[in-house]
């Protein structure tokens, strides 16, 4: 039961991260108010790093910013390492 909840959460937060990055790209294109980088990193940190990494490449957004180019993949690797650690510990 808990695994299903965690997987549903991860699916939703990654979809949200993907959409959020697309929204920021659109706002940048039309010179509207932007989504703060802090908010984008927060979404990545709470589980949306994979969706944001995909959207960075799909929308070609934030790919020149080293903090995003290296930061989002680093967050994702950290999340995968924690998941692997938990998985190995409970097995």
N, CA, C and O atoms as a GROMACS GRO file, in nm:
protein
  364
    1UNK      N    1   0.081  -0.120   0.000
    1UNK     CA    2   0.000   0.000   0.000
    1UNK      C    3   0.086   0.126   0.000
    1UNK      O    4   0.061   0.219  -0.078
    2UNK      N    5   0.186   0.130   0.087
    2UNK     CA    6   0.272   0.249   0.096
    2UNK      C    7   0.351   0.269  -0.033
    2UNK      O    8   0.375   0.382  -0.074
    3UNK      N    9   0.390   0.159  -0.096
    3UNK     CA   10   0.465   0.169  -0.221
    3UNK      C   11   0.380   0.234  -0.329
    3UNK      O   12   0.430   0.315  -0.407
    4UNK      N   13   0.252   0.198  -0.335
    4UNK     CA   14   0.163   0.258  -0.434
    4UNK      C   15   0.148   0.408  -0.410
    4UNK      O   16   0.145   0.486  -0.505
    5UNK      N   17   0.138   0.448  -0.284
    5UNK     CA   18   0.126   0.590  -0.252
    5UNK      C   19   0.251   0.667  -0.292
    5UNK      O   20   0.243   0.776  -0.349
    6UNK      N   21   0.366   0.608  -0.263
    6UNK     CA   22   0.493   0.674  -0.299
    6UNK      C   23   0.506   0.685  -0.451
    6UNK      O   24   0.547   0.789  -0.503
    7UNK      N   25   0.471   0.580  -0.523
    7UNK     CA   26   0.479   0.584  -0.669
    7UNK      C   27   0.381   0.685  -0.728
    7UNK      O   28   0.415   0.755  -0.823
    8UNK      N   29   0.261   0.693  -0.673
    8UNK     CA   30   0.163   0.794  -0.719
    8UNK      C   31   0.215   0.935  -0.692
    8UNK      O   32   0.204   1.023  -0.777
    9UNK      N   33   0.273   0.955  -0.573
    9UNK     CA   34   0.330   1.086  -0.541
    9UNK      C   35   0.440   1.123  -0.639
    9UNK      O   36   0.443   1.234  -0.691
   10UNK      N   37   0.531   1.029  -0.664
   10UNK     CA   38   0.642   1.057  -0.756
   10UNK      C   39   0.593   1.087  -0.897
   10UNK      O   40   0.646   1.175  -0.964
   11UNK      N   41   0.493   1.014  -0.941
   11UNK     CA   42   0.435   1.039  -1.074
   11UNK      C   43   0.378   1.181  -1.079
   11UNK      O   44   0.405   1.256  -1.173
   12UNK      N   45   0.299   1.217  -0.979
   12UNK     CA   46   0.235   1.348  -0.979
   12UNK      C   47   0.335   1.462  -0.965
   12UNK      O   48   0.322   1.563  -1.035
   13UNK      N   49   0.434   1.448  -0.879
   13UNK     CA   50   0.531   1.556  -0.859
   13UNK      C   51   0.619   1.574  -0.983
   13UNK      O   52   0.662   1.685  -1.013
   14UNK      N   53   0.646   1.465  -1.054
   14UNK     CA   54   0.726   1.476  -1.176
   14UNK      C   55   0.645   1.537  -1.290
   14UNK      O   56   0.700   1.613  -1.370
   15UNK      N   57   0.517   1.505  -1.299
   15UNK     CA   58   0.431   1.571  -1.397
   15UNK      C   59   0.422   1.720  -1.366
   15UNK      O   60   0.430   1.804  -1.455
   16UNK      N   61   0.405   1.752  -1.237
   16UNK     CA   62   0.399   1.892  -1.195
   16UNK      C   63   0.529   1.965  -1.229
   16UNK      O   64   0.526   2.077  -1.280
   17UNK      N   65   0.643   1.902  -1.202
   17UNK     CA   66   0.772   1.963  -1.235
   17UNK      C   67   0.789   1.987  -1.383
   17UNK      O   68   0.841   2.090  -1.425
   18UNK      N   69   0.745   1.890  -1.464
   18UNK     CA   70   0.752   1.903  -1.609
   18UNK      C   71   0.669   2.023  -1.655
   18UNK      O   72   0.716   2.106  -1.732
   19UNK      N   73   0.545   2.031  -1.606
   19UNK     CA   74   0.455   2.140  -1.644
   19UNK      C   75   0.508   2.275  -1.596
   19UNK      O   76   0.503   2.374  -1.668
   20UNK      N   77   0.560   2.278  -1.473
   20UNK     CA   78   0.612   2.402  -1.417
   20UNK      C   79   0.727   2.458  -1.501
   20UNK      O   80   0.733   2.578  -1.524
   21UNK      N   81   0.816   2.371  -1.544
   21UNK     CA   82   0.928   2.417  -1.627
   21UNK      C   83   0.876   2.468  -1.762
   21UNK      O   84   0.927   2.567  -1.814
   22UNK      N   85   0.777   2.400  -1.818
   22UNK     CA   86   0.716   2.447  -1.943
   22UNK      C   87   0.649   2.581  -1.927
   22UNK      O   88   0.656   2.666  -2.016
   23UNK      N   89   0.583   2.601  -1.812
   23UNK     CA   90   0.519   2.729  -1.785
   23UNK      C   91   0.623   2.840  -1.775
   23UNK      O   92   0.603   2.950  -1.826
   24UNK      N   93   0.735   2.811  -1.709
   24UNK     CA   94   0.840   2.912  -1.695
   24UNK      C   95   0.899   2.947  -1.832
   24UNK      O   96   0.929   3.063  -1.858
   25UNK      N   97   0.915   2.848  -1.917
   25UNK     CA   98   0.967   2.874  -2.051
   25UNK      C   99   0.871   2.965  -2.129
   25UNK      O  100   0.913   3.059  -2.196
   26UNK      N  101   0.742   2.934  -2.118
   26UNK     CA  102   0.642   3.016  -2.187
   26UNK      C  103   0.643   3.159  -2.134
   26UNK      O  104   0.635   3.255  -2.212
   27UNK      N  105   0.652   3.172  -2.003
   27UNK     CA  106   0.656   3.306  -1.944
   27UNK      C  107   0.781   3.382  -1.988
   27UNK      O  108   0.775   3.502  -2.012
   28UNK      N  109   0.893   3.312  -2.000
   28UNK     CA  110   1.016   3.376  -2.045
   28UNK      C  111   1.002   3.423  -2.190
   28UNK      O  112   1.045   3.532  -2.226
   29UNK      N  113   0.941   3.339  -2.270
   29UNK     CA  114   0.924   3.370  -2.413
   29UNK      C  115   0.839   3.496  -2.433
   29UNK      O  116   0.867   3.577  -2.521
   30UNK      N  117   0.735   3.510  -2.351
   30UNK     CA  118   0.644   3.623  -2.366
   30UNK      C  119   0.673   3.737  -2.266
   30UNK      O  120   0.590   3.826  -2.247
   31UNK      N  121   0.791   3.730  -2.204
   31UNK     CA  122   0.837   3.835  -2.112
   31UNK      C  123   0.735   3.865  -2.001
   31UNK      O  124   0.706   3.981  -1.971
   32UNK      N  125   0.683   3.758  -1.943
   32UNK     CA  126   0.591   3.770  -1.830
   32UNK      C  127   0.666   3.740  -1.702
   32UNK      O  128   0.784   3.704  -1.705
   33UNK      N  129   0.598   3.756  -1.589
   33UNK     CA  130   0.664   3.727  -1.461
   33UNK      C  131   0.700   3.579  -1.455
   33UNK      O  132   0.623   3.493  -1.495
   34UNK      N  133   0.820   3.553  -1.404
   34UNK     CA  134   0.876   3.418  -1.407
   34UNK      C  135   0.854   3.345  -1.277
   34UNK      O  136   0.825   3.404  -1.173
   35UNK      N  137   0.870   3.214  -1.284
   35UNK     CA  138   0.866   3.129  -1.165
   35UNK      C  139   1.006   3.135  -1.103
   35UNK      O  140   1.104   3.110  -1.173
   36UNK      N  141   1.016   3.167  -0.975
   36UNK     CA  142   1.149   3.180  -0.913
   36UNK      C  143   1.229   3.049  -0.923
   36UNK      O  144   1.174   2.940  -0.910
   37UNK      N  145   1.360   3.064  -0.946
   37UNK     CA  146   1.447   2.947  -0.954
   37UNK      C  147   1.442   2.867  -0.824
   37UNK      O  148   1.454   2.744  -0.826
   38UNK      N  149   1.426   2.934  -0.716
   38UNK     CA  150   1.416   2.867  -0.586
   38UNK      C  151   1.297   2.770  -0.584
   38UNK      O  152   1.308   2.660  -0.530
   39UNK      N  153   1.186   2.812  -0.642
   39UNK     CA  154   1.067   2.726  -0.650
   39UNK      C  155   1.093   2.606  -0.739
   39UNK      O  156   1.053   2.494  -0.706
   40UNK      N  157   1.159   2.629  -0.851
   40UNK     CA  158   1.190   2.519  -0.942
   40UNK      C  159   1.279   2.416  -0.873
   40UNK      O  160   1.256   2.295  -0.886
   41UNK      N  161   1.380   2.463  -0.801
   41UNK     CA  162   1.469   2.371  -0.730
   41UNK      C  163   1.396   2.300  -0.616
   41UNK      O  164   1.425   2.184  -0.586
   42UNK      N  165   1.302   2.368  -0.552
   42UNK     CA  166   1.225   2.305  -0.446
   42UNK      C  167   1.145   2.187  -0.500
   42UNK      O  168   1.142   2.080  -0.439
   43UNK      N  169   1.081   2.207  -0.614
   43UNK     CA  170   1.003   2.099  -0.676
   43UNK      C  171   1.096   1.983  -0.713
   43UNK      O  172   1.060   1.866  -0.693
   44UNK      N  173   1.213   2.014  -0.766
   44UNK     CA  174   1.309   1.908  -0.800
   44UNK      C  175   1.352   1.832  -0.674
   44UNK      O  176   1.363   1.710  -0.675
   45UNK      N  177   1.374   1.905  -0.567
   45UNK     CA  178   1.423   1.844  -0.443
   45UNK      C  179   1.319   1.754  -0.377
   45UNK      O  180   1.356   1.653  -0.316
   46UNK      N  181   1.192   1.788  -0.387
   46UNK     CA  182   1.089   1.707  -0.322
   46UNK      C  183   1.042   1.591  -0.410
   46UNK      O  184   0.939   1.530  -0.382
   47UNK      N  185   1.117   1.562  -0.516
   47UNK     CA  186   1.087   1.443  -0.595
   47UNK      C  187   1.063   1.466  -0.743
   47UNK      O  188   1.046   1.369  -0.817
   48UNK      N  189   1.062   1.590  -0.788
   48UNK     CA  190   1.030   1.617  -0.927
   48UNK      C  191   1.149   1.635  -1.018
   48UNK      O  192   1.135   1.691  -1.127
   49UNK      N  193   1.266   1.590  -0.977
   49UNK     CA  194   1.388   1.614  -1.056
   49UNK      C  195   1.383   1.545  -1.192
   49UNK      O  196   1.429   1.602  -1.291
   50UNK      N  197   1.329   1.425  -1.199
   50UNK     CA  198   1.325   1.354  -1.326
   50UNK      C  199   1.237   1.427  -1.427
   50UNK      O  200   1.277   1.447  -1.541
   51UNK      N  201   1.119   1.467  -1.386
   51UNK     CA  202   1.029   1.540  -1.474
   51UNK      C  203   1.088   1.672  -1.519
   51UNK      O  204   1.071   1.712  -1.634
   52UNK      N  205   1.157   1.740  -1.429
   52UNK     CA  206   1.218   1.867  -1.464
   52UNK      C  207   1.336   1.849  -1.559
   52UNK      O  208   1.357   1.930  -1.648
   53UNK      N  209   1.412   1.742  -1.539
   53UNK     CA  210   1.524   1.715  -1.628
   53UNK      C  211   1.474   1.686  -1.770
   53UNK      O  212   1.531   1.734  -1.868
   54UNK      N  213   1.368   1.608  -1.780
   54UNK     CA  214   1.308   1.580  -1.911
   54UNK      C  215   1.258   1.709  -1.975
   54UNK      O  216   1.282   1.734  -2.093
   55UNK      N  217   1.188   1.792  -1.897
   55UNK     CA  218   1.132   1.915  -1.953
   55UNK      C  219   1.240   2.015  -1.992
   55UNK      O  220   1.222   2.092  -2.086
   56UNK      N  221   1.352   2.015  -1.921
   56UNK     CA  222   1.462   2.103  -1.961
   56UNK      C  223   1.506   2.072  -2.103
   56UNK      O  224   1.536   2.163  -2.180
   57UNK      N  225   1.509   1.945  -2.138
   57UNK     CA  226   1.551   1.906  -2.272
   57UNK      C  227   1.439   1.924  -2.374
   57UNK      O  228   1.465   1.964  -2.488
   58UNK      N  229   1.316   1.894  -2.336
   58UNK     CA  230   1.203   1.908  -2.428
   58UNK      C  231   1.182   2.055  -2.465
   58UNK      O  232   1.167   2.089  -2.583
   59UNK      N  233   1.180   2.143  -2.364
   59UNK     CA  234   1.154   2.284  -2.387
   59UNK      C  235   1.281   2.366  -2.411
   59UNK      O  236   1.273   2.485  -2.441
   60UNK      N  237   1.396   2.303  -2.400
   60UNK     CA  238   1.525   2.371  -2.410
   60UNK      C  239   1.527   2.494  -2.319
   60UNK      O  240   1.553   2.606  -2.362
   61UNK      N  241   1.499   2.467  -2.193
   61UNK     CA  242   1.487   2.575  -2.095
   61UNK      C  243   1.582   2.550  -1.979
   61UNK      O  244   1.589   2.440  -1.925
   62UNK      N  245   1.655   2.653  -1.942
   62UNK     CA  246   1.751   2.650  -1.831
   62UNK      C  247   1.870   2.559  -1.860
   62UNK      O  248   1.944   2.524  -1.768
   63UNK      N  249   1.891   2.522  -1.983
   63UNK     CA  250   2.002   2.432  -2.016
   63UNK      C  251   2.136   2.504  -2.019
   63UNK      O  252   2.240   2.439  -2.016
   64UNK      N  253   2.136   2.635  -2.024
   64UNK     CA  254   2.262   2.710  -2.022
   64UNK      C  255   2.304   2.751  -1.880
   64UNK      O  256   2.417   2.792  -1.858
   65UNK      N  257   2.211   2.738  -1.787
   65UNK     CA  258   2.239   2.772  -1.648
   65UNK      C  259   2.307   2.653  -1.581
   65UNK      O  260   2.248   2.547  -1.566
   66UNK      N  261   2.432   2.672  -1.542
   66UNK     CA  262   2.507   2.562  -1.480
   66UNK      C  263   2.439   2.509  -1.355
   66UNK      O  264   2.446   2.390  -1.324
   67UNK      N  265   2.372   2.599  -1.281
   67UNK     CA  266   2.305   2.553  -1.160
   67UNK      C  267   2.194   2.453  -1.194
   67UNK      O  268   2.168   2.362  -1.115
   68UNK      N  269   2.131   2.468  -1.307
   68UNK     CA  270   2.028   2.373  -1.349
   68UNK      C  271   2.089   2.258  -1.428
   68UNK      O  272   2.049   2.142  -1.410
   69UNK      N  273   2.185   2.289  -1.514
   69UNK     CA  274   2.247   2.185  -1.596
   69UNK      C  275   2.310   2.075  -1.511
   69UNK      O  276   2.303   1.957  -1.544
   70UNK      N  277   2.371   2.116  -1.401
   70UNK     CA  278   2.436   2.018  -1.314
   70UNK      C  279   2.356   1.992  -1.186
   70UNK      O  280   2.364   1.883  -1.128
   71UNK      N  281   2.280   2.092  -1.142
   71UNK     CA  282   2.208   2.079  -1.016
   71UNK      C  283   2.093   1.980  -1.020
   71UNK      O  284   2.079   1.897  -0.930
   72UNK      N  285   2.009   1.988  -1.124
   72UNK     CA  286   1.894   1.897  -1.133
   72UNK      C  287   1.940   1.752  -1.148
   72UNK      O  288   1.886   1.665  -1.079
   73UNK      N  289   2.037   1.722  -1.236
   73UNK     CA  290   2.084   1.582  -1.240
   73UNK      C  291   2.147   1.537  -1.108
   73UNK      O  292   2.135   1.420  -1.070
   74UNK      N  293   2.214   1.628  -1.037
   74UNK     CA  294   2.273   1.592  -0.908
   74UNK      C  295   2.165   1.560  -0.806
   74UNK      O  296   2.179   1.465  -0.728
   75UNK      N  297   2.057   1.637  -0.807
   75UNK     CA  298   1.945   1.609  -0.717
   75UNK      C  299   1.886   1.473  -0.751
   75UNK      O  300   1.856   1.394  -0.662
   76UNK      N  301   1.868   1.446  -0.880
   76UNK     CA  302   1.813   1.318  -0.923
   76UNK      C  303   1.902   1.202  -0.880
   76UNK      O  304   1.853   1.101  -0.831
   77UNK      N  305   2.032   1.216  -0.899
   77UNK     CA  306   2.124   1.110  -0.856
   77UNK      C  307   2.119   1.088  -0.706
   77UNK      O  308   2.125   0.975  -0.658
   78UNK      N  309   2.108   1.196  -0.632
   78UNK     CA  310   2.096   1.185  -0.487
   78UNK      C  311   1.968   1.112  -0.447
   78UNK      O  312   1.969   1.028  -0.357
   79UNK      N  313   1.859   1.143  -0.515
   79UNK     CA  314   1.733   1.076  -0.487
   79UNK      C  315   1.740   0.928  -0.521
   79UNK      O  316   1.689   0.844  -0.447
   80UNK      N  317   1.803   0.896  -0.632
   80UNK     CA  318   1.819   0.756  -0.671
   80UNK      C  319   1.907   0.681  -0.571
   80UNK      O  320   1.880   0.565  -0.539
   81UNK      N  321   2.012   0.747  -0.523
   81UNK     CA  322   2.100   0.684  -0.424
   81UNK      C  323   2.024   0.656  -0.294
   81UNK      O  324   2.041   0.549  -0.235
   82UNK      N  325   1.942   0.750  -0.251
   82UNK     CA  326   1.862   0.729  -0.129
   82UNK      C  327   1.763   0.615  -0.151
   82UNK      O  328   1.747   0.530  -0.063
   83UNK      N  329   1.697   0.612  -0.266
   83UNK     CA  330   1.601   0.505  -0.296
   83UNK      C  331   1.671   0.369  -0.299
   83UNK      O  332   1.617   0.271  -0.248
   84UNK      N  333   1.789   0.364  -0.357
   84UNK     CA  334   1.865   0.239  -0.362
   84UNK      C  335   1.904   0.195  -0.221
   84UNK      O  336   1.894   0.077  -0.187
   85UNK      N  337   1.949   0.290  -0.141
   85UNK     CA  338   1.988   0.260  -0.004
   85UNK      C  339   1.869   0.203   0.076
   85UNK      O  340   1.881   0.103   0.146
   86UNK      N  341   1.754   0.270   0.062
   86UNK     CA  342   1.634   0.223   0.133
   86UNK      C  343   1.592   0.087   0.081
   86UNK      O  344   1.554   0.000   0.158
   87UNK      N  345   1.599   0.070  -0.050
   87UNK     CA  346   1.560  -0.057  -0.110
   87UNK      C  347   1.649  -0.173  -0.065
   87UNK      O  348   1.600  -0.282  -0.036
   88UNK      N  349   1.779  -0.149  -0.059
   88UNK     CA  350   1.873  -0.252  -0.015
   88UNK      C  351   1.858  -0.281   0.134
   88UNK      O  352   1.877  -0.394   0.179
   89UNK      N  353   1.825  -0.179   0.209
   89UNK     CA  354   1.812  -0.196   0.353
   89UNK      C  355   1.688  -0.273   0.393
   89UNK      O  356   1.687  -0.345   0.493
   90UNK      N  357   1.582  -0.257   0.314
   90UNK     CA  358   1.456  -0.324   0.347
   90UNK      C  359   1.447  -0.463   0.285
   90UNK      O  360   1.358  -0.540   0.320
   91UNK      N  361   1.538  -0.493   0.195
   91UNK     CA  362   1.532  -0.624   0.128
   91UNK      C  363   1.588  -0.736   0.212
   91UNK      O  364   1.589  -0.851   0.169
   0.00000   0.00000   0.00000
